[in-house]
Structure formats: structure tokens, C-alpha cells
Amino acid sequence: MSVKIGIIGAGAIGKVHLNAFRRNGYDVVAIGDANVQAAENLVKAENLTGAQAGAPNDVFANKDVQGVVIGVPNKFHKPLAVSALQAGKDVLVEKPMAMNVAEAKAMIAAAKKTRRLLQIGFVHRYSTVGVAAKKLIDAGRVGNVYHLKANYYRRRGIPGLGGWFTTKEMSGGGPMIDLGVHVIDLITYLVGQPKALRASGKVYDYFGKDMKKYLYEGMWAGPPRYDGTFNVEDSAHAMVRLAPNITLEVNVTWAGNFPADSVKDVMGIFGDKGGITFNLAGKELALATEENGFNVDVKPNLKQLDAWDGQTNAFAEAIKTRKVAHADGESGLYVQSILDAIYKSSAANKEVEIKA
């Protein structure tokens, strides 16, 4: 069964999805964007012969399109996802799932009502280290988990300064909703997404708010727009309590004063039988455990995987089988509830209950 895909969003992330679907043998038959010219330009640049270029609603109305990928600013995830679902399309929406818990719930409700599939772009679940860590944990190699570490550091990595990334009304927040969503999802997915209970966090905005003084070496989604807006955080730190007695430490930054190699994007799972550590974008992991009276570090030879290929094939398989294996709407709501609580905790300067 061939799978025909429509992509909403002709920007950088839309092109990443486009390339992933094409190299895995699926047909991208439509590109939609609020800027129709951008959609037309992408179709032409990528030689998508016969593909439709138009507005998002044009893609939703295309009877050939089975699945829609939504890669646009966060503000538009919910309305576009709901419209696509109502048009009878299965949906893969980029992370974060939505701007807040209420929007995430509305998306899940729309998927249930229309009996269509909703998958969230938690791409790190399909990475080399993500897949390997899941196998080891599910095999019981770490035992009872009691602590989790989730880190994603950038020294000077504020994306698209002055644009939608740094405008709260468009993005919902800064690195916590942009980067924290990745690490919170992956680390909790690995241990079965235990019930989230309470969060204590704080967000900071020391670097980006004086945009012209911000020193950067490169910029995703740049160049800077100094006449634009910066009203989000540029670093965030939190402690989250999970059932039954698990703590989750989260540290994410778009900007901070630390030598580039002094901190790593280390993910950690601490258990009573073993512990697993790996770099978020790494190609190897270590299992710290005990064997024959010795403390040992096990470093298995891992099958190298492309996370984007994994996510792409998972969505195509879901369309064929009519079932999302994981990274579904409920997973997205789980992560969204933690993000919401961290922001609420920061604003209130106290620990808060997590409500989904």
C-alpha cells in the first residue's frame, strides 16, 4: 500500500519532513503554507513533479492525501491539526503538541470524534540511543527507577531572535517548550511515562531580551529581527515528581555562560540494578551495573538508526495499520501537562500540582 503525504509548512522543518518521506519511498503529493508562494517555491526547488502547492485548506481538500504533517509555528498546531482531522486526514504534528493542555485535549477529542490518527513529533524516541535504552530498560537491566536526568544545553542558541520562536504569543515559551519537550518526552517514555505529580521550576531571560547586545555564533531560523519581539525565557530548570517515588531533573538553555564542552546533553536513568547514560544526539550509551562482584560499565555495540527515518516510517505504518504504536496524542498531553506546570511554578515561585 502506497502512502501519500501532504506537508503543511514550507519552512526548514517542513523540508526536513519532506526529505525523510521521499528517501523512505513515500509520495509527497501536496505542500501547503499560509504563504502560498513559499509552498510553490518548495515544490519547484525539490522537483516535486505533479505535487499540489497551495494553502493548508487546499491540502486538506486533496482527496489523494492520506496523512498530513504539520510543521508550523506552535500557535497553529491545534487549529491546523483539528482541520486536517475533520477533513479525514491522519496527522503527524510537530512538537510541542500544542500551546497548552487545553489545546492538546481539543486535538485528542477531534481525533477521537473523526476516528483519525494523531501522532506527535517526538523524533528522539526513534534514535539510536533512544531505541537501545528502551530495550535495556524493558529487559529489566536498570531495575526500579528512582531518578531521571534530562538536559539540553546551548551556549548561544536562541533560534530566530525576534521572530516567532521568541514571541510568546506564537511559541508558548522559550527553551522549555522548544527543547524541554524533547528531553522530557524521551526520558519519561523510556520508563513508561509514570504519573506526573508535582513540579518546581524557574525560567530566566538574561540574554535575549536586549537583542542587539546578544552575541551569537550561529542561529537556527535566523537571521535576527531586531525590530521583533523577545518575551520568552532563554533558560529553564525544574524538578518534577513522578509516581510512585521518582524525581526528574530538567535543565534546558538557549543561552548561558559556560564553556561549550563543559556541559553535555546528558540523559540519565538511575535504577537500583543499573543506570543508563547517553548524549541526546549520541551514537552510544553506557550501562553502569554490577557483575561478579565488580562495578562495570557495559557499552553495547548499537545498531545505528536515523531517528527521522524511524518517525517517518512509524507514521506511514500507522496509516496502513490504523494504529499509532506510541507517540500518540495521550503522550503529547502527558508532556504538555508537565510543561504547563513548570511555567506555572515559575510564575508562582512555588511547587505546583500537575494537572492533565
Secondary structure by P-SEA (a helix, b strand, c coil): cbbbbbbccccaaaaaaaaaaaaaccccccccccaaaaaaaaaaaacccccccccaaaaaacccccbbbbbccccaaaaaaaaaaaabbbbbccccccccaaaaaaaaaaaaaacbbbbccccccccaaaaaaaaaaaacccccccbbbbbbbbcccccccccccccccccccccccccaaaaaaaaaaaaccccccccccccccccccccccccccccccccccccccccccccccbbbbcccbbbbbbbbbccccccccccccbbbbbcccbbbbbcccccbbbbbbcccccbbbbbcccccccaaaaaaaaaaaaaaacccccccaaaaaaaaaaaaaaaaaaaacbbbbbcc
